[in-house]
Amino acid sequence: MRTWGPLTAVCLGTFMLLLDVTIVVVALPDMARALDASLSDLQWVIDGYALALAALLLGVGAAADVLGRRRLNVAGTALFALASLGCGLATNADALVAARALQGLGAAAMFATTLPLLGAAYQGRDRSFALGVWGAVSGAAAALGPIVGGLLTEGPGWRWIFFVNLPVSVASMWLTLRVVPESKAPAGRRVDWAGTVTFALFAGALTYGVVRAGTEGWTSAPTVVTLGIAVLALAAFVAVERRVAHPLLDLRLLRMPAFTGVLVGAIGYNAAAFGLMPYLSIWLQTVLGMSPVTGSLVMLPLAATSFVVAAIGGRLLHGVPARLTIGVGLLLIGAGGVALAVLDAGSSWGSLVPGLTLAGIGTGLVSPALGGAALAAVPPANAGMAGGAVNTFRQLGYAVGVAAFGTVLTSRMQDSLGHDAAHTVAGGGAAALRGTLSDHEVRAAFASGLNAGALVAGVVGLVAGVAVLAMVRSARKPPEAVVPAAAGSVSEKQPQP
């Protein structure tokens, strides 16, 4: 490496913003008690951030191409820091959810500019090395989030999972301004605002509809209307992307099976690997009575195996086709989900270890390989667009996964506890029902709900793995002229990955 400065600056911001995707997981029971939050509120504490990040990532990335990538990265970090302060000072659930959404907007500006900034700072083998380190950091951040969250929650308190972002943000901004060069796309690019709005509406309506299904049912009028809006917004997005000169996502890329397969893998990966974690954390703390730290340590098999496999696999699996690395990794994540579905009223935390370990091995294989597979599947001029699309689909998968698995869990729990009690228990309020329900009833119902959610997560991982193995195959790329350059390119001199 010629210089480590730009890589350090970019990875510092990336680690912080991706840590905040999952860092709140272990703090949910404490948040519920402090803010009198419902299950729906807790879902939106997670999804408000992930959804804003996913919905705005492509649009903000296009704006960065025009306004300057370093400039927008620093502005996004500043907004992220201010929103983190707002999260830490929130006095009710609505204020926390709103601040989390602002955090997501800042994170989108940071995340969308990471690959282009690395592409401008490094060339050749240095660039390949930088992208590999960035991928490993991305995977480690999501896996370590619950552990860091548990330490902070049990120590200074849950508000410090947000306050800790302030000094890290300052360091990231200072280092970025000092060592990262500014870069822009060639003159003449325009931001696809219509595509940004329609995609954000689609993502928001889809997630909101799935959350509403958990409280009101899939056939209720609010759920049907919201999901209908999502379908219309998606149709509008497709229509816009076919007509604009510089689309957020050139739909012709979806004609390439390898690229479409990577997107399927991305959305399935984050959903299957991390979507059930909030409910596992609530079960560990409110049903089994574990502390935030001990509850977070139960997640250590996922984090530790992910980190070790990502670190070792980068060397041992060099040259192995991405379809095998990602596909097999997703199958292991899916198998991990199925292995989690063994709980009953007498289960302890040890029942989770085999499934979490399998999922961790799969995560260590998938996370570092996704970005490179996306870049390899498209012409070099579309590298930035491909990277942005993969990151978008990853976060969308997490947001929808949290909503969907919560709906599955509460639906199963309603069979034995009823609607209101099921939502109270799933939201961390089991203690409030001790006089109404026996401990055995609560344990049995929650275990049944988790089993249902874990099975769905497992199926998602298995299906995504099979799709990747079937679709992501080595093939000669189409001529670069077939798909014109679009906003978000990593670099105009991006080499063939």
N, C-alpha and C positions, 0 to 999 in steps of 0.2 A: 504493500500500500504506500502510495506517494505521501499521503497525509491522512490522518485520522479525524481531523477537525470536523469537516462536513458530515461524515458518517456518524460521529458522536452526537452532533447537534440534532440531526434528523432522528436518530434512534432514541434520544432522550425524550423528544416530544412524542414520538410514536408509542414508546413504552407507557408514558403517562396517560395518553388518551385511550389506549386500548386497555390499560389497567382499570380505567374507570368504567369500562363496559361491564366488568364482572366484580369489581371491588365492593359494590353495594350488597352483593348476594348475602354475605354473612351478617350484615347489619340490619337486614329487613325486620326481624322480630323486635329489635330495639327501636327502630324507626316507627314501627306500628304502635308500640306502647307510648312513645314520646309524642307522636303526632296524632294519635287516635285514627290511624289509617286503616282502610279496608283492604281486602285482597286486591280489588281493582286498582286502588291507589298504589299498592306495592308493585303491581305489574307495570304501571305507568312510570314509576320511579326508575325501573329498568328500561322499559320500552321508549319512554320519552327521549332518553339519550340515544339509544341505539337507532331509533327510527329517524330522528333528526340527522344523525350521522349518515344513515343509508340514503335517505330521501334527497339530501342536498349535496352529496359527495360529488356526483358528476357535474352538477351545475356550478358549484363553487370551483371545481377544478378548471372548468372552461373559463370562468371569470379570472382565475389566477393566470391563465395563459395570456390574457389581455392586459391585466393590471400589473402583473409581476408576481412571480411565484414566491419569492422570499418575502416580499411585502405582505402578501396575503397570509402567508404562514405565520408571520410575526403578529399580524392583526388578529388572526384566529387564536393564537396562543394567549393574547391579551384578553380577548373575550372569554376564552375558556377559564382563565384565572378569575375574572370578575364573576362569572357564573358560578364557579366553585365556591367563592365567598358567599354568594347568595344561597347556595345549597346549604352551606354550613350554618347560616343564620336563619334558615327557614323556620317559621313557627307553626306551619300547618302543612298538610299533604299537598294542597294545591300549589302553594308557593314553592315547595320542593320540586314538584313535577315541572313547573314552569322554568325554574332555574336549570333543571336537568336538560330540558329542551334547548335552552340557550347554550349550555355546555356542549350539546351535540352539534350545534351550528358552528361553534368555535372549533370543535374537533374535526368537523368536515373540512374546514379551511386548512387545518394542519395536515390531515391525512391525505387530502387530495393533492397536496404539493410535495409529498415525501418522495415518491418515485421520480417526478420530473427534476427535483432538486438534486437527487443522487445522480440522475442521468446527466445533468449539466456539470456536475463536479468530478465525475470519474469516467474513464474510458477503458475499453478493452477488458483485460482480466481484472483490473481494479474494480470495474463496474460490476462484473459478475460476483466478485467477492463481497462487495458492498450490498448487493441485492440479497445474497445468501445470509449475511449477518442480519439485515433488516427483517428477513422472513423469520429467522430464529427468534429475534426479539419480539416480533408480533405474536408468535405462538406462545412464548413464555409469559408475556404480559397477561393474556387472557387466562392462562392456567394459574398464575400466581395471584390474580386479583382477590379471590376469596381468602387466601392465607394472609395477605397484607391487610385486607379488610377486617379479618378476625382479630389480628394483633392490635390494630388501632381502635376497634370498637370496644374490646375488653380493657384496653389501656386508657387513653385520654377520652374516649367516647366516640360514637359514630360520626359526629360532626367533623372529626379530624380526618376522616377519609377524604373530605373535601378540602379542608384547610391545608393539608400537606401539599396540595397542588400549587399553592402560591409560591413558595420558594423554588420549586422545580420549574415552574413556568418562567420565573424571572431568569433563572440560569439558562433555560432553553432559548429565550429571546436574546439574551446577551451573546450567547455562543453563536446563534444563527446569524445575527447581525455582524459578528466579528469574522467568521470564517466561511460562511456559505455565500457563493456568488449569486447575484441576481440573474434571472433568466426569464424570457418571455417567448411566446410563439411569434412567428413571422407576422408582420403587419397585415391587416386585412381580415383577421379572424373576428368573428362576432360571437357573442354569448347566446346560446339557445335558451332564452328565458321561458318561452312557451313550453319547451320540453321539460325544463326544470320544474315548472309549476304543475304540469300534468303528472309527472312521475311522483312528485311529492304528494299530490292528492291521492294517487293510486296507492302508494305505500301506506299513507296514513289511514285511509279508509279501510284497506285490507286488515291492518293490524287492529284498528278500532272495532271492526266488525267481528273479528275472532274473539276479542275480549268481551264484547257485548254478548256473544253467543254463550259464554261461560256463565253470565249472570241472568240472561233472559231466554236462552234457548236459540237453536239454529233457525227455527221457523218463526220467531217473533218478528213483528214488523220492523223495529229498529235495526235488527241484525240484517234482515233481508234488504232493506233500503240502503244500509251502509255498504254492504257487499256489492249491491247493484251499482252504487256510485264508484266503487273501486273498479268494476268491470268497465264502466263508461270512461273513467279516467285513463285506464290502460289503453282502450281503443283510441282515445284522443292522443295519447302519447305516441302510439304507433303512427297515426296519421301525421302528426307534426314531424316526427323523425324522417318520414319519407319525403318531406317537402323542403325542409330547411337546408341551407347550404353547408352549415357546419353543425351537424347533429351531435347531441350528447353521446348517443350510441348509434353508430351506423348499422342499420338493421341487416345490411348485407353480410356483416360479420357472423350473424347467426346462421347463415347458410353453411358455415364451416363447422362440421360436426365436432371437431376437436375443441373449438372455442365454446360452443354450446355445452359440450360435455363438462368443460372446466367450470362454467357458470352453474350447472346443475350440482357439480361437486362442491362448489363454494357455498351455495345456499344450504345444501344438505349437511355440510360439515359443521357450520356454526350452530345450526338447529339441533342436530343430533348430539354433538359433543357438549354443548353448554346450555341448551334450552331448559333442561330439567334441573339445573343446579340450584336455582332459587328455592324450589320446593323441597329439595333434599336438605338444604340448609334450615328451612323452617321446621322440617320433621326432626332433624337432629337436635335443635335447640328447644322447641316448644313441646315436642312429644317425648323425646328421650331425655330432655333436661340438660343437655350439654351447654357449656359456655361458648361464647363466640370463638375463642382461641381453639379449644378442643374440637369444636365443630368444624373450624376451618382446617385443622390438621387432618381430619378425616378425608379431605379433598387432596391431601398430599400425594397419594398414589397417582392421581391424574397429572398434577403439576410436575412431580419428580420424573416420572417416566417420560412425559412429553419433552422435558428439557434434555434428559440424557439421550433419548432416541434422536432428537433433532440435532444434537451436538455430534453424536457418533455417526448418525446416518448420513450426514453431509459428506463424510469422507468415504465410508464403506459403500454407499449407494451411488457414488458418482458414476454417471454413464448409464444407470438403470433408467429405462423409459419412464416418463412422468405418469403415464397411464397405470403402470404397475404400482409405483410409489403411492399415488393418490388413491387409486382404486382399492388396493389392498388395505391402505390406511382407513378408508371409509368403511370397508367391510369389518375391520377390527373395532371401529367405533360403534358400528351397528351391533356387533356381537356383544360389546360392552353394555349397550343399552338393554339387550335381551337378558344379559347376566344380572342386571340390576333388578329385574322383575321377579324376585324371589322372596319378597318381604311378607311377613305376617305379623300378628299382634305381638309375638315374642321376639321379633328380630332386633338385633343391636347394630351398632355402626359397622361391625366387622362384616356384615352381609354385603356391604357396598364395595369392599376392597377388590374382589376379582373384577367386577364390572368397571370400576374406575381405572384399574390398571390396564385393562384391555383398551379402554377409550384413550388413556394417556399414550399408549404405544401408537395407536392410530393417529392421534393428534400430532405426535412428534414426526410422523411420516408425512402427513398431509400439509401442515401449515407452511413449512419452508418451501414446498414444491409448487404450491398453487400459483404464486406470482410468476415464476419462471415458465410454468406450463401455459399460462395465458399469453405471455409475450411470445412464446414459441409457436403459438397457434395462429397468429395473425401477421400480416406484413409489418416490417419495422416501423413504418410511418404511423401505424395505429397502436404502437406499444403503450402509450400513455392512456389511450381510451380503454384498451384491454385491461390494464392494471386497475384503472378506476372502476370498471365494471365488476371485476372480481371482488374488490373491496366493498363495493356497494351491495353485491349479492350476499357476501358474508354477513354483513351487519343486518341486512333485511332478513336473512335466515334466522339470526339470533332473535330479532324482535318478534317475528311471527312464531318462532319456536316457543318462546316464553309464553306468548298469548295462547297458542294452540295447546300446549301441554298443560297449562293451567286450566283450560276449559275441559280437557279430558279428565284431569284429576278431580275437579269439583263435580263433574257429571257422574263419575263413578262413586264418589263419596255421598252424593245425594241419595243414592239407592238405599243407603242404610241410615243416614243421619238426617235427611231432609235438606231443603235448599238453604235455609238460613244458617243452620248449624254447620253444614259443609263449608260454606264460605267463611264462617267465623274461624273454624279450625284450620282451614287452608291458609287463612291470612295471619296465622300466628296467635289466634285468640283461644286456643284450647283450654287455657287455665280458667277462662271465664265460664266454661261450661262444665267444670268438674262436678258441680253439684247436680247437674242435669243428666250428664252422660257419664258412664263408668269409664275408667282409664282403659279397660279392655276394648270398649266400643270405639273410643277415639283412636287407639293404636291400630285396631283392625281396619277401620275405615280409611285412615290415612295411608296405611300400607297398601290397601287395595287400590287407592287412587294413584299412588306412586307406581305401582306395578303397571297400571294401564298406561300412564304417561311414559314409563320407561320402554314398554313394548312398542308404542308408537314411535318414540325416538329411535329405537333399534331398527324398526322397519325403514324409517327415513334414511338412516345411515346405510343400510344394506342396499336399498334401491339406488341411492346416489352412487354407491360403489360400483354396482353393476352397470349403471349408466356410463360412468367414467371408463370402465374397462371396455365397454362396447364402442364408445364414441371417440375417445381420445387416442388416436392412432397416429403413428408417424406417417406423414405424407408431405409431398412437395407443396410448398406454399404457392398460392396464386401470384401472378405478377403484381408488383406493388401498385401499378396504375389501376388495377381493378377496383381497389378501395382507396379513395383519396385520403390524404392526411386530414386529421380532424383535431379539434381542440383537445388539449390534454396530452399531446405527444410527449414522451419522455425527453426526446431530443431529436432534432432533425437529422442527426448523424447516428441515430441508434443502430448498432450493429445487429446482425442476425444472431438471436439468442442461441 
